[in-house]
Amino acid sequence: MSSKLPQLPDVPATRFCGDLRSKKFFLLDGLPAEESDFLDPSGHCWCYHTQQPIGPDGGHVGPQECGSGRGCYRSALSQPT
């Protein structure tokens, strides 16, 4: 008797912090894959934790800045804290 594991849906890779937000972010049907998924003409982004354009580490928030090399980074695939 062989048991099969259920198929998981394809999850696109994302390099952006799971706490990065913008107006455009809320219109997505999935995870953001490109900078353009965040940026509208205003270019305004904010951190979920601080609710400001400055992250918990004091650094500027944006698609180019909020990646895995940052101390406050959280993978978009992990559970929010």
C-alpha positions in Angstrom: 0.0 0.0 0.0 1.6 3.2 -1.1 0.6 6.6 0.3 0.9 9.7 -1.8 1.5 13.1 -0.4 -0.9 15.8 -1.5 0.4 18.1 -4.2 1.2 21.6 -3.0 0.4 24.5 -5.2 3.3 26.2 -6.9 4.5 29.1 -4.7 6.5 31.7 -6.6 9.8 32.7 -5.1 10.0 36.2 -3.6 13.0 38.0 -2.4 11.1 40.7 -0.6 10.5 40.9 3.2 7.1 39.6 4.2 6.5 42.8 6.2 7.0 45.2 3.2 3.7 46.9 2.3 2.4 49.4 -0.2 -1.0 50.3 -1.6 -0.3 48.1 -4.7 0.6 45.2 -2.4 -3.0 44.9 -1.3 -4.2 44.4 -4.9 -2.1 41.3 -5.6 -3.5 37.8 -5.8 -0.2 36.2 -4.6 3.2 37.0 -3.4 5.1 39.9 -5.0 7.7 38.7 -7.4 9.0 42.1 -8.8 9.5 45.6 -7.6 6.7 46.7 -9.8 4.3 44.6 -7.6 4.9 47.2 -4.9 5.7 50.4 -6.6 3.0 52.8 -7.9 3.8 56.3 -9.2 4.2 57.6 -5.6 6.8 55.0 -4.8 5.6 54.9 -1.2 6.2 51.7 0.9 6.1 51.1 4.6 6.9 48.4 7.1 4.1 46.4 8.7 5.8 46.6 12.1 6.6 50.3 12.2 3.8 51.5 9.9 6.5 54.0 8.6 8.8 54.2 5.6 11.6 53.3 8.2 12.0 49.7 9.3 12.7 48.4 12.8 16.4 48.6 12.2 16.2 52.3 11.3 16.8 51.7 7.6 14.7 53.0 4.7 11.9 50.7 3.5 11.4 49.7 -0.1 11.7 46.8 -2.5 15.4 47.3 -3.1 16.2 47.7 0.6 14.0 45.0 2.2 15.7 41.7 1.4 17.4 38.8 3.1 20.5 40.7 4.0 18.7 42.9 6.5 18.5 42.0 10.2 14.8 42.6 10.4 14.0 40.6 7.3 11.2 38.0 7.5 10.6 35.6 4.6 7.2 36.1 3.0 6.7 32.3 3.3 7.1 32.3 7.1 4.3 33.0 9.7 3.9 36.7 10.6 5.0 37.7 14.1 
